């Protein structure tokens, strides 16, 4: 990359957004060069990842030129009135409305839908100076943790193309992990920021419920589930979380669950006054040794900073999936079948028959999840039982997490599984999902790589409204253990990406070739 005044002393593809913004203000690099470097990286890795599904490179380059003119027109203290991230590129999950870009939610029937305005959170990122490079892939309807759909195909993990990038913000996590984007915007109702962050080895933050508005996000249902849905960032470094949270947070006048809140700077957190409770397992789903070790390493890192370790069991965590399912169903005004059918219930059996005849309208993953949700709805007695269990757990956590307390917990049972491998362990996402309905603030931070070279991470969990605690603790863990490392995707003998040619065949009514 060409830079002003000589050689840049850091790699922009490995730097935090905060450091990139500072370098732009100091004149060490230019916005056009920075945007071009990330576009070049997208072009290098995306044929292997299929993570960015629609780009806006031409518009991004034009916006970078405008940003640079604004930077050139200000020096020293005169820069104080400039947007804080002026000229820094970012990427956006395709679920969010970005004016002029597709917003399909991975649903084939919406493949031609174009957003006519920005979602509030997208508008806030733009107002802060960020330049979106494009939109990223997600599972159909956001209904599973494998990022694949019939509109764009499957996304691969940049550490191993034969493995999943997680979901539903799997495209964002893959781009950030591979150095193609310093900041991604994702959303999380059952782990959809944290699971991809964990599987791709990036920093992900699920804000405490009600801090950031969800308006303008697919499927656009403003019902009780928005109390459990969180919009948040995926980034390279923990230092970006606090400035991003300040940009994204606050009511928009539409999402009734988003309220004014007092934001506390993580820099004010005294780690010596922090109580840390390691929970290496939920008591039901066993975890790989590397996940258990990650919790131990994170706890030791915080203890070295003066934090107090406490031992405790939370037996109700073992029912995380059932509690999450019951509370989500109770809050929802629409079943999954209507989300996929755009207001009209689909017949899962009929859609499976269409798929068998080579004329699919929905991904197999989405149909399986929809069928499972329908079966759950047939057991109202079980729902009542787990609603009560959920309330009891919420009361327990409210008492336990009062004050300066964080939990350390695996975000999943293991590092990224092979494509479709998550179906062999369908209840393991309970490690993240339970904290959505508990409305907690959660940060995922990398702790290293396992023996196969796959990322390992840990969740840092605090009460609703205590995002500053999870971010401060995650920063200390990152400092001790190294944090994010940039993935270098390597081609496989047989590509794992379902390309546009095959998707076009589906759209046109033809039968797709088998996926590897």
C-alpha positions in Angstrom: 0.0 0.0 0.0 1.3 3.4 -0.9 1.4 5.8 2.1 2.2 9.4 2.7 5.5 10.3 4.1 7.3 6.9 3.8 6.6 3.4 5.0 3.6 2.5 7.1 4.7 0.8 10.3 1.7 -1.6 10.5 -0.4 -3.7 8.3 -3.8 -2.1 7.6 -5.3 -5.5 7.0 -4.4 -6.5 10.6 -5.1 -3.2 12.4 -8.1 -2.3 14.5 -10.6 0.2 13.1 -9.5 2.6 15.9 -5.9 2.5 14.7 -6.9 2.9 11.1 -9.0 5.9 11.9 -6.0 7.5 13.8 -3.7 6.8 10.9 -6.1 8.5 8.4 -6.3 11.6 10.6 -2.5 11.7 11.0 -2.1 11.5 7.3 -0.1 8.2 7.5 -2.4 6.7 4.8 -5.3 7.8 2.7 -8.9 6.7 2.6 -8.8 5.6 -1.1 -5.7 3.5 -0.4 -7.3 1.9 2.7 -10.5 1.1 0.9 -8.6 -0.3 -2.1 -6.5 -2.5 0.1 -9.6 -4.1 1.6 -11.3 -4.4 -1.7 -8.2 -6.2 -3.0 -8.3 -8.5 0.0 -12.0 -9.2 -0.6 -11.2 -10.1 -4.2 -8.4 -12.4 -3.0 -10.3 -14.4 -0.4 -14.0 -14.2 -1.4 -13.8 -16.7 -4.2 -12.8 -19.2 -1.6 -15.2 -18.0 1.2 -18.3 -16.8 -0.6 -18.7 -14.4 2.4 -19.4 -11.1 0.7 -22.4 -11.8 -1.6 -23.0 -8.3 -3.1 -20.4 -5.6 -3.2 -20.6 -1.8 -3.7 -17.0 -1.2 -4.5 -17.6 1.6 -7.0 -19.6 3.6 -4.5 -17.1 2.8 -1.7 -14.2 4.2 -3.8 -16.2 7.3 -4.5 -17.0 7.8 -0.9 -13.3 7.3 0.0 -12.4 10.1 -2.3 -14.9 12.4 -0.6 -13.7 11.3 2.9 -10.1 12.1 1.9 -11.0 15.6 0.8 -12.6 16.2 4.2 -9.5 14.8 5.9 -7.3 17.0 3.8 -9.3 20.0 4.7 -8.8 19.6 8.4 -5.6 19.5 10.5 -4.8 19.2 14.2 -7.7 20.3 16.5 -9.7 21.1 13.5 -10.3 17.4 13.0 -12.4 17.2 16.2 -15.6 17.8 14.3 -15.0 15.1 11.8 -16.8 11.8 12.1 -14.7 9.4 14.3 -14.2 6.7 11.7 -14.1 8.8 8.6 -12.7 6.7 5.7 -12.7 3.4 7.5 -14.3 0.5 5.5 -16.8 -1.9 7.0 -19.2 -4.7 5.9 -22.8 -5.3 6.7 -24.8 -8.5 7.2 -27.3 -8.8 4.4 -30.2 -8.9 6.9 -29.8 -5.1 7.5 -31.3 -2.6 5.1 -28.5 -0.8 3.2 -30.0 1.6 0.7 -29.6 0.4 -2.9 -28.5 -3.1 -1.8 -30.3 -6.5 -1.7 -32.0 -7.4 1.5 -33.3 -10.9 1.0 -32.7 -12.6 4.3 -31.5 -15.5 2.2 -35.1 -16.2 1.1 -35.4 -17.2 -2.6 -38.7 -15.4 -3.0 -37.0 -12.1 -2.0 -34.0 -12.5 -4.3 -34.9 -9.3 -6.2 -35.7 -7.1 -3.1 -33.6 -4.0 -2.8 -33.6 -1.8 0.3 -34.8 1.8 -0.3 -33.4 3.2 2.9 -30.7 2.4 5.5 -31.6 0.6 8.8 -30.9 3.0 11.7 -27.8 1.2 12.7 -26.4 1.3 9.2 -27.2 5.0 9.0 -25.3 5.5 12.3 -22.3 3.7 11.0 -22.3 5.9 7.9 -22.7 9.0 9.9 -19.7 8.0 11.9 -17.7 7.9 8.7 -17.6 4.2 7.9 -17.7 3.2 4.3 -19.6 -0.1 3.6 -17.9 -2.3 1.0 -20.8 -4.7 0.6 -23.2 -7.1 2.3 -22.4 -10.5 3.6 -24.0 -13.9 3.6 -26.3 -15.4 6.2 -28.5 -18.6 6.6 -32.0 -18.5 5.1 -34.2 -16.6 7.6 -31.4 -16.7 10.1 -32.8 -20.0 11.2 -29.6 -22.1 11.6 -25.9 -21.8 12.5 -24.7 -22.9 9.1 -24.5 -20.0 6.7 -26.1 -21.2 3.5 -29.2 -20.4 1.4 -30.5 -20.8 -2.1 -29.9 -17.1 -3.1 -26.2 -16.9 -2.5 -24.9 -20.4 -1.6 -22.7 -21.6 1.3 -20.0 -19.6 3.2 -16.8 -21.3 4.2 -14.6 -20.9 7.2 -11.4 -19.1 6.4 -9.3 -21.3 8.6 -10.6 -24.5 6.9 -12.8 -24.3 3.9 -14.4 -27.6 4.7 -15.8 -26.2 7.9 -18.7 -23.9 8.7 -18.2 -20.2 9.5 -21.2 -20.4 11.8 -24.4 -18.4 11.6 -26.3 -16.4 11.2 -23.6 -13.7 10.9 -21.3 -16.2 9.2 -20.4 -14.0 6.3 -19.3 -11.2 8.5 -17.2 -13.3 10.8 -15.4 -14.9 7.8 -14.6 -11.5 6.2 -13.3 -10.1 9.5 -11.3 -13.2 10.2 -9.6 -13.1 6.8 -8.6 -9.5 7.1 -11.1 -8.4 4.5 -13.0 -6.1 6.8 -12.1 -4.4 10.0 -15.7 -4.0 11.2 -18.7 -6.1 10.5 -22.3 -5.5 11.6 -24.2 -8.6 12.8 -27.2 -9.6 14.8 -27.8 -12.3 17.5 -31.0 -14.0 18.8 -29.5 -17.4 19.7 -25.8 -16.9 19.1 -25.7 -15.4 15.7 -22.9 -13.0 16.5 -21.1 -15.2 19.0 -21.1 -18.5 17.3 -19.6 -17.2 14.0 -17.1 -15.1 16.0 -16.1 -18.2 17.9 -15.8 -20.4 14.8 -13.8 -17.9 12.8 -11.8 -16.5 15.7 -12.8 -12.9 15.8 -14.1 -10.6 18.6 -17.9 -10.4 18.7 -20.2 -8.5 21.0 -23.8 -9.1 21.8 -25.0 -6.0 23.6 -27.3 -6.3 26.5 -30.9 -6.3 25.4 -32.5 -3.0 24.5 -29.3 -1.1 24.0 -29.2 -1.0 20.2 -32.3 -0.8 17.9 -33.2 -3.7 15.6 -35.3 -1.6 13.2 -34.7 -2.2 9.5 -33.5 -5.8 9.9 -35.0 -8.9 8.2 -37.6 -10.1 8.9 -38.9 -6.8 10.2 -41.2 -8.3 12.8 -41.4 -5.8 15.7 -42.8 -8.2 18.4 -41.6 -9.5 21.7 -38.7 -11.3 20.1 -36.9 -8.0 19.7 -36.4 -8.0 23.5 -34.0 -11.0 22.9 -32.5 -9.9 19.5 -29.3 -7.9 19.7 -27.5 -6.0 17.0 -23.8 -5.7 17.5 -20.3 -5.6 16.0 -17.7 -8.2 14.9 -14.2 -6.8 14.9 -10.5 -7.6 14.9 -9.7 -6.1 18.3 -11.6 -5.5 21.5 -10.6 -1.8 21.6 -13.2 -1.2 18.8 -16.2 -2.4 20.8 -16.6 0.6 23.1 -16.5 3.3 20.3 -18.8 1.2 18.2 -21.3 0.7 21.0 -21.4 4.4 21.5 -22.3 4.9 17.8 -24.9 2.1 17.6 -26.7 2.5 21.0 -29.8 4.5 21.7 -33.5 4.6 20.8 -34.6 5.2 17.2 -38.3 5.9 18.0 -39.5 2.7 16.4 -38.1 -0.3 18.3 -40.0 -0.1 21.5 -37.6 -2.4 23.3 -34.7 -0.1 22.7 -34.4 2.4 25.6 -32.1 5.2 26.7 -29.2 3.7 28.8 -26.2 5.1 30.7 -23.1 3.8 28.9 -20.1 3.2 31.1 -16.6 3.4 29.7 -14.8 0.0 30.0 -11.6 2.0 30.8 -13.1 2.9 34.2 -13.4 -0.8 35.2 -11.1 -1.8 38.1 -10.3 -5.5 37.4 -9.1 -5.9 40.9 -12.7 -5.3 42.0 -14.1 -7.9 39.5 -15.5 -11.3 40.5 -15.0 -14.0 37.9 -17.0 -17.2 37.8 -15.6 -19.8 35.3 -18.3 -22.2 34.0 -16.5 -24.6 31.7 -19.7 -26.6 30.9 -23.4 -26.2 31.1 -23.7 -29.5 32.8 -25.5 -31.2 29.9 -23.4 -30.9 26.7 -19.8 -32.0 27.1 -17.1 -29.7 25.6 -13.8 -30.4 23.9 -10.7 -30.1 26.1 -9.6 -27.0 24.2 -12.8 -25.1 25.1 -12.4 -26.0 28.8 -8.8 -24.9 28.7 -9.8 -21.6 27.1 -12.1 -20.9 30.1 -9.2 -21.7 32.5 -6.8 -19.5 30.6 -9.2 -16.6 30.5 -9.8 -17.0 34.2 -6.1 -17.1 35.0 -5.6 -13.9 32.8 -8.1 -12.0 34.8 -6.8 -13.4 38.1 -3.4 -12.1 37.1 -4.9 -8.6 36.8 -6.3 -8.9 40.4 -9.8 -10.3 39.8 -11.2 -12.7 42.3 -12.2 -16.2 41.1 -15.3 -17.8 42.5 -16.6 -21.4 41.9 -20.3 -22.0 41.3 -22.7 -24.2 39.4 -25.7 -23.0 37.5 -27.7 -26.3 37.0 -30.5 -24.6 35.0 -28.1 -23.9 32.2 -28.4 -27.5 31.2 -31.9 -26.7 29.9 -30.7 -23.7 27.9 -32.2 -24.8 24.5 -35.6 -25.6 26.0 -35.8 -22.4 28.0 -34.7 -20.4 24.9 -37.2 -22.1 22.7 -40.1 -21.7 25.2 -39.4 -18.0 25.8 -38.9 -17.2 22.2 -42.1 -19.0 21.2 -44.0 -17.1 23.9 -42.7 -13.8 22.6 -43.2 -14.4 18.9 -46.2 -13.3 16.9 -45.2 -15.4 13.8 -44.0 -19.0 13.4 -40.9 -19.8 11.4 -43.2 -21.1 8.6 -44.6 -17.6 8.1 -41.2 -16.0 8.1 -40.0 -18.3 5.3 -43.4 -17.9 3.5 -43.4 -14.1 3.9 -46.6 -13.9 5.9 -48.0 -17.2 4.6 -47.5 -20.5 6.3 -45.5 -22.9 4.2 -46.0 -26.7 4.3 -42.7 -28.2 5.2 -43.6 -31.6 3.8 -44.6 -30.0 0.5 -41.4 -28.1 0.3 -39.3 -31.1 1.1 -41.1 -32.9 -1.8 -40.3 -30.0 -4.1 -36.7 -30.3 -3.1 -36.6 -34.0 -3.8 -37.9 -33.3 -7.3 -35.1 -30.7 -7.9 -37.3 -27.6 -7.5 -36.3 -26.3 -4.0 -37.7 -23.0 -2.8 -36.0 -23.2 0.7 -32.8 -24.6 2.1 -32.9 -27.9 3.8 -31.5 -26.3 7.0 -34.4 -23.8 7.2 -37.0 -26.5 6.6 -35.6 -28.8 9.3 -35.5 -25.9 11.9 -39.1 -24.9 10.9 -40.3 -28.5 11.3 -38.6 -28.8 14.7 -40.2 -25.5 15.9 -43.6 -26.7 14.8 -43.2 -29.9 16.9 -42.2 -27.9 19.9 -45.4 -25.8 19.6 -47.4 -29.0 20.0 -46.3 -29.4 23.6 -47.8 -26.5 25.6 -47.2 -28.2 28.9 -43.5 -28.4 28.2 -43.5 -24.7 27.2 -45.1 -23.7 30.5 -42.5 -25.8 32.4 -39.5 -24.2 30.8 -41.0 -20.7 31.0 -41.0 -21.1 34.7 -37.5 -22.5 34.6 -36.4 -19.5 32.6 -37.9 -17.1 35.0 -36.2 -18.9 37.9 -32.8 -18.7 36.1 -33.3 -15.0 35.3 -33.9 -14.4 39.0 -30.9 -16.4 39.9 -28.7 -14.5 37.4 -30.0 -11.1 38.5 -28.9 -11.9 42.0 -25.6 -13.5 41.0 -24.5 -10.8 38.5 -25.4 -7.8 40.6 -22.3 -5.7 41.0 -19.0 -6.3 39.2 -19.3 -10.0 38.2 -18.7 -11.8 35.0 -19.1 -15.4 33.9 -16.7 -17.2 31.6 -18.3 -19.9 29.5 -17.6 -21.7 26.1 -19.5 -20.2 23.2 -19.9 -23.7 21.7 -19.0 -27.3 22.6 -16.0 -27.4 20.1 -14.2 -25.4 17.4 -15.9 -25.1 14.0 -17.4 -28.4 12.8 -17.3 -29.6 9.2 -20.1 -28.3 6.9 -23.4 -29.8 8.1 -21.6 -31.2 11.1 -23.6 -29.1 13.5 -26.7 -31.3 12.7 -25.1 -34.1 14.7 -25.1 -31.9 17.8 -28.3 -29.8 17.4 -28.6 -28.7 21.0 -25.0 -27.4 21.5 -26.0 -23.8 20.5 -27.6 -23.7 24.0 -24.2 -22.4 25.2 -25.1 -19.0 23.6 -28.9 -19.1 23.2 -29.7 -19.0 26.9 -28.0 -15.6 27.3 -30.3 -14.0 24.7 -33.4 -14.7 26.7 -31.5 -13.8 29.9 -30.9 -10.5 28.1 -27.2 -10.5 29.1 -24.3 -8.5 27.7 -21.8 -10.9 26.2 -18.4 -10.6 24.5 -16.6 -13.4 22.6 -12.8 -13.1 22.5 -10.2 -15.4 20.9 -7.8 -17.3 23.2 -5.7 -19.1 20.6 -5.8 -22.0 18.2 -6.3 -25.7 18.8 -4.0 -28.5 17.6 -5.6 -28.4 14.2 -5.1 -24.7 13.8 -8.8 -23.9 14.5 -9.8 -20.8 16.6 -10.8 -21.2 20.2 -12.6 -18.5 22.1 -14.5 -17.8 25.3 -17.6 -15.9 26.2 -17.5 -13.2 28.8 -21.0 -12.6 30.3 -22.5 -9.9 32.5 -25.9 -8.6 33.5 -28.0 -6.5 31.1 -26.6 -3.0 31.1 -23.1 -4.1 32.1 -21.4 -4.2 28.6 -18.5 -2.3 30.1 -17.6 -5.3 32.3 -17.5 -7.8 29.5 -15.5 -5.5 27.2 -13.0 -4.6 29.9 -12.5 -8.3 30.8 -12.3 -9.3 27.2 -9.6 -6.6 26.6 -7.5 -8.1 29.5 -7.9 -11.7 28.1 -6.9 -10.5 24.6 -3.9 -8.7 26.0 -2.8 -11.9 27.9 -3.5 -14.4 25.2 -3.0 -12.6 21.9 -6.5 -12.3 20.5 -7.4 -12.3 16.8 -5.0 -13.7 14.2 -5.7 -13.2 10.5 -6.7 -16.3 8.6 -5.2 -17.2 5.3 -7.7 -19.3 3.3 -6.2 -22.1 1.4 -7.9 -23.7 -1.7 -9.2 -27.3 -1.3 -8.9 -30.0 -3.8 -12.6 -29.6 -4.4 -14.3 -26.2 -3.8 -16.8 -26.1 -1.0 -18.5 -23.0 -2.4 -21.9 -23.4 -4.0 -21.4 -20.9 -6.8 -23.8 -18.6 -8.6 -24.1 -20.9 -11.6 -25.7 -23.5 -9.5 -27.9 -21.0 -7.7 -29.1 -19.6 -11.0 -30.1 -23.1 -12.0 -32.3 -23.3 -8.9 -33.8 -19.9 -9.6 -34.6 -21.0 -13.1 -36.2 -24.2 -12.0 -33.3 -26.5 -12.8 -31.7 -29.1 -10.5 -28.5 -28.1 -8.8 -25.4 -30.2 -8.9 -24.6 -32.0 -5.7 -22.7 -29.9 -3.2 -19.4 -31.5 -2.2 
